[in-house]
């Protein structure tokens, strides 16, 4: 059994008793469940053993407005379970009029927004409802209705939020991409769902530069034949498109869209009616369109944000994200709790890595969400946020996007705040939430994620599908969750969805992560299981490897590939690719890395060879492309191994393609 790491944050019993999750525990106890308000393990056991009872209680506690009640709560089991049969509701109504004690006066702030250049603004709840009503009226004038697809090529700005809520209020289906996506990547996503309306900006600012995207928008108008209208938001104020308008959709400005006004009403839709389409990374072929329903997302976001992160009307919530990442959808869910959400459109490193921490002071953020790579960048750069900004109002720091290392935890405690709760979470776009995370009634142990989320029957299993504790295994979910995909787009018989999650262990969701659950219920994520390092029979996730390699101050980024699992004729090797800081040389760095890996990981996991590259290939959402690189090195055609349009920097793949050619020639 692994030693127990030190506790770095403990819930104060008095403060914990005032949290939303404690209130929920009292709520269910009053209805017959013998659960103490601070007994999280007991609450979790009940939530997965009586899923129907638990999710019914969440809906009641949160004051979810159902237009029609459910005739049954849960029918069937994985992979074909259905929820709240017969119920109708609307996500936008819950977001604009939060219930369950989360309601806010009309004159209080609902949204604060800030651009990279420092310009900012805010919307009260009355302002937000008024602008959603106006946008809704504009969408109706353009013929948008139930089931139509509305898409956005836009950043994390208020216009994007308003259009999403207006579309949802009509029962239309939403999808968005960040404006830095290439035209092919956008078309690969939007082209599948045949949108009728495109919201687009004329450009955006990032890292101090302005980027004009009007030509990209024109290309999309030509390539999306189902578009009936395009609404342009002049973020750069750059005027008409530099190219002549070809025949195509009607052209409206943002002012045109908001010119009319109808009463703000909400289309009651079935619980499983599509709310939005998110996308898989698309590294090998077209991205999968993941469809989530109104009801499942309402319940999941209320549970995750209100109960687990304790968001409520007193909070200000910022999670750094783009509109192409599921964390944007997660951030928007803060409205369901009555919190003020803060939208930041810009780089987290301009003018320097202190920008998000200064925003936390400027807007009195109580919960700040960031990515693990951002934490690592700050650590390596020697940034001390507590010296840059007053962070005493920060009660919690959320992190996701990659496993958070022990060194990352230590840095957050020492350089940011010794008192803020570290809320490390891990989940996926697949469910638009976290499977494992934090709770205000559960301690935080150094280097660990605190607990499985309520309603999530998470476990680690071995290769035979048998549960293991305190040992690394595959992360699986054994019981249904309301926010599991309603379906994949263009998957009428469900075969693609089944293959993605249920093919390995029938009736059990296999997520594709390596995880170790401790006897305390906490866990550690070790990276993707499809990129396992298997050396001499010792299997290890890549996260542990990166934690050691990237702790070296000279290593900016890295990627490790174990070719021995590829089943090819190429001799198996463990290859490590590194991006070095200016002035550093492999001759200086490699001996340190070999020694560190030998002593801190295992002698078997010391790479056979190190290679210096200028960049590591990442997906548009920031994930390292381990599996595509493995396939290329095994001899696969790069065009089939990875879609270059799914990469943040397509040129970063070229050194790996060249190495594959060299390997075949030896």
Secondary structure as UniProt FT lines:
FT   STRAND          7..9
FT   HELIX           13..16
FT   TURN            17..18
FT   HELIX           20..29
FT   TURN            30..32
FT   TURN            37..38
FT   HELIX           40..49
FT   HELIX           51..62
FT   STRAND          72..75
FT   TURN            78..79
FT   STRAND          82..85
FT   STRAND          88..89
FT   HELIX           91..96
FT   TURN            100..101
FT   TURN            106..107
FT   STRAND          109..115
FT   TURN            116..117
FT   STRAND          120..124
FT   HELIX           125..141
FT   TURN            142..143
FT   TURN            146..147
FT   STRAND          149..153
FT   HELIX           158..170
FT   STRAND          173..177
FT   TURN            179..180
FT   HELIX           183..193
FT   STRAND          197..201
FT   STRAND          203..206
FT   TURN            207..208
FT   STRAND          209..212
FT   HELIX           214..223
FT   TURN            225..226
FT   STRAND          229..233
FT   STRAND          250..253
FT   HELIX           254..257
FT   STRAND          269..270
FT   TURN            271..272
FT   STRAND          274..279
FT   STRAND          289..293
FT   HELIX           294..301
FT   HELIX           302..308
FT   TURN            313..314
FT   STRAND          316..319
FT   TURN            323..324
FT   HELIX           326..332
FT   HELIX           333..337
FT   STRAND          340..345
FT   TURN            348..349
FT   TURN            353..354
FT   HELIX           355..362
FT   TURN            363..364
FT   STRAND          367..371
FT   HELIX           372..381
FT   HELIX           385..388
FT   TURN            392..393
FT   STRAND          396..400
FT   HELIX           406..411
FT   HELIX           412..416
FT   STRAND          421..424
FT   STRAND          426..428
FT   TURN            429..432
FT   STRAND          433..437
FT   TURN            440..441
FT   STRAND          444..445
FT   TURN            446..447
FT   STRAND          451..452
FT   TURN            454..455
FT   STRAND          458..461
FT   TURN            463..464
FT   STRAND          467..468
FT   STRAND          473..477
FT   TURN            482..483
FT   STRAND          487..488
FT   TURN            489..490
FT   TURN            492..493
FT   HELIX           495..501
FT   TURN            506..507
FT   STRAND          509..517
FT   TURN            519..520
FT   STRAND          523..528
FT   HELIX           529..531
FT   STRAND          533..535
FT   TURN            536..537
FT   STRAND          538..540
FT   HELIX           542..549
FT   TURN            550..551
FT   TURN            553..554
FT   STRAND          555..562
FT   HELIX           563..565
FT   STRAND          574..580
FT   TURN            582..583
FT   HELIX           586..600
FT   HELIX           603..605
FT   STRAND          609..612
FT   STRAND          618..619
FT   TURN            620..621
FT   HELIX           626..633
FT   TURN            634..635
FT   HELIX           638..641
FT   HELIX           644..646
FT   HELIX           650..653
FT   HELIX           654..665
//
